[in-house]
Amino acid sequence: MSKPQPKAESLAATISQNTAEISQYLAAQGLPELSFAPGALPVLDLPPHLQKARAELLDATAELHDLVTGPLSYLVGLVSPTHNILASIKFINQYQVASKIQADEEVSYEELAQRCNVQVDAIRRLLRLAIAFHIFRETSNGSVSHSAVSRCMLEMPLVNDWIGHFCDEVWPASPHTVDALMRWPNSEEPNETAFSLSQSSNPTLFGFLQGTPAKAERFTNAMKFLQAAPETGVSHLLKDLQWDTEPVPKRLVDIGGADGAITTAILRHFPTMTAVVQDLPNVIESNKVPHDLEGRLKLMSHDMFSPQPLLDADVYLLRSVLHDWSDKYCIRILRSIIPALKSGSKVILNEVCMPAPKVLSASQERLLRGYDLTMKQLFNSKERDAKEWESLFAAADTRFHIRRITCSPGSVLSVIEAVWTEGSTVTFEESL
Ligand SMILES: C[S@@+](CC[C@H](N)C(=O)[O-])C[C@H]1O[C@@H](n2cnc3c(N)ncnc32)[C@H](O)[C@@H]1O
């Protein structure tokens, strides 16, 4: 019997084969090769048949890297010094360093320090760490220029809003995770979290955002950025709603719908529908209905813990909303919709549905386990698995019946469709 191939060699073979597939595709399409050079593609948008090759490649390269590092160095490397890259990114974001260098410009550290109004020693040290992670480049004469990564910061304003929100509100909570667990074990309260320990002005994230309009606007933009990301993009939702093959609902209410971007995409895709987007007053006040949707889309201030006032919708959508709340509060949110439900009404969630450990690729697993911990740190909430979603609906009311959970390839969000199985006594009311 022949000896099995050593793990490292089999990973190298996987890497070689999948890299060749992707490179051949790029060459055949006349697309630039994979690179961090300034002209490189900011997003590697591969067709569905290459998604598997990409996932395998990401996992195999990460595993081979970790193996070759060796267990002890790997452990040490997880702890230090990679944590400092976030300090460097926060600096770049705060001083808008990317916008201080034009796309094709080379700038000395001295000149850049002047443009950013910071010390030259500080900017050199912080940027040199970033450069080691492909953010900016240093030329042979010691000037700074853009890389493909820093060009994203220059050309995509929403990514800066997401980075700013992450560095200012999410990241500072993380070191308080263990302290919060020790201080408030088993808490389901949004004001007893790692975030609460990291903030002096307001113990809850949404309370903090309501009191800080500029941060609230940045948060909405950060959500908009995530809506455009390949793994959380709205195209997956449009497919997983399955309304291209099933009857299209007439009226939709998007609860916690932020700026309405998701519902806007839904209405443009399904032109017979009308919708209302509900959110907190500070969010609704800063948004507008797009011209092409006037008469079909309405924005409405509504606290989702109060009884749902729109009684005639076919679908109540909550996208990335319930993962912000512990079970106790999710049950209240779901119950607040009940007065509006009639037999056959749907409550549709677009949320992570956590698979069991080791079902996902390693890179997906790391991403989703990270999301789950972030929910704990910010809200005392979590990313739920199918059983937890079922228990949640059952605890809210046994008349909710989960009809299906669907997740198209490449998406991290599932459509979880619950149907209300008994008529309510509430009368019809025109909502638009
Ligand atoms: C994570 S964001 C998701 C936004 C949007 N659904 C999306 O998918 O991009 C959660 C939203 O819930 C809203 N929200 C928080 N508390 C709320 C409340 N009590 N009533 C209504 N909306 C609320 C926030 O303002 C925010 O827009």
The ligand as a Tripos MOL2 file, in Angstrom:
@<TRIPOS>MOLECULE
LIG
   27    29     1     0     0
SMALL
NO_CHARGES

@<TRIPOS>ATOM
      1 C1        -27.8090   45.9070   12.0440 C.3       1 LIG1
      2 S1        -28.8650   47.1600   11.5090 S.3       1 LIG1
      3 C2        -29.6440   46.3980   10.1060 C.3       1 LIG1
      4 C3        -30.1900   47.3990    9.1410 C.3       1 LIG1
      5 C4        -30.8070   46.8200    7.8580 C.3       1 LIG1
      6 N1        -31.9390   45.9740    8.1470 N.3       1 LIG1
      7 C5        -29.7660   46.0990    7.0280 C.2       1 LIG1
      8 O1        -29.9180   44.9030    6.7880 O.co2     1 LIG1
      9 O2        -28.7980   46.7480    6.5930 O.co2     1 LIG1
     10 C6        -30.1510   47.1570   12.7330 C.3       1 LIG1
     11 C7        -31.1860   48.2600   12.5540 C.3       1 LIG1
     12 O3        -32.1430   48.1710   13.6170 O.3       1 LIG1
     13 C8        -32.5110   49.4960   13.9690 C.3       1 LIG1
     14 N2        -33.0940   49.5170   15.3180 N.ar      1 LIG1
     15 C9        -32.4570   49.3670   16.5090 C.ar      1 LIG1
     16 N3        -33.3270   49.4710   17.5180 N.ar      1 LIG1
     17 C10       -34.5490   49.6870   16.9660 C.ar      1 LIG1
     18 C11       -35.8530   49.8670   17.4920 C.ar      1 LIG1
     19 N4        -36.0690   49.8490   18.8080 N.pl3     1 LIG1
     20 N5        -36.8790   50.0720   16.6370 N.ar      1 LIG1
     21 C12       -36.6540   50.0920   15.2920 C.ar      1 LIG1
     22 N6        -35.4360   49.9170   14.7250 N.ar      1 LIG1
     23 C13       -34.4000   49.7210   15.5510 C.ar      1 LIG1
     24 C14       -31.2020   50.2500   13.8780 C.3       1 LIG1
     25 O4        -31.3900   51.6570   13.8080 O.3       1 LIG1
     26 C15       -30.6000   49.6510   12.6060 C.3       1 LIG1
     27 O5        -30.9670   50.3750   11.4580 O.3       1 LIG1
@<TRIPOS>BOND
     1     1     2 1
     2     2     3 1
     3     2    10 1
     4     3     4 1
     5     4     5 1
     6     5     6 1
     7     5     7 1
     8     7     8 2
     9     7     9 1
    10    10    11 1
    11    11    12 1
    12    11    26 1
    13    12    13 1
    14    13    14 1
    15    13    24 1
    16    14    15 ar
    17    14    23 ar
    18    15    16 ar
    19    16    17 ar
    20    17    18 ar
    21    17    23 ar
    22    18    19 1
    23    18    20 ar
    24    20    21 ar
    25    21    22 ar
    26    22    23 ar
    27    24    25 1
    28    24    26 1
    29    26    27 1
@<TRIPOS>SUBSTRUCTURE
     1 LIG1         1 GROUP 0 **** ****
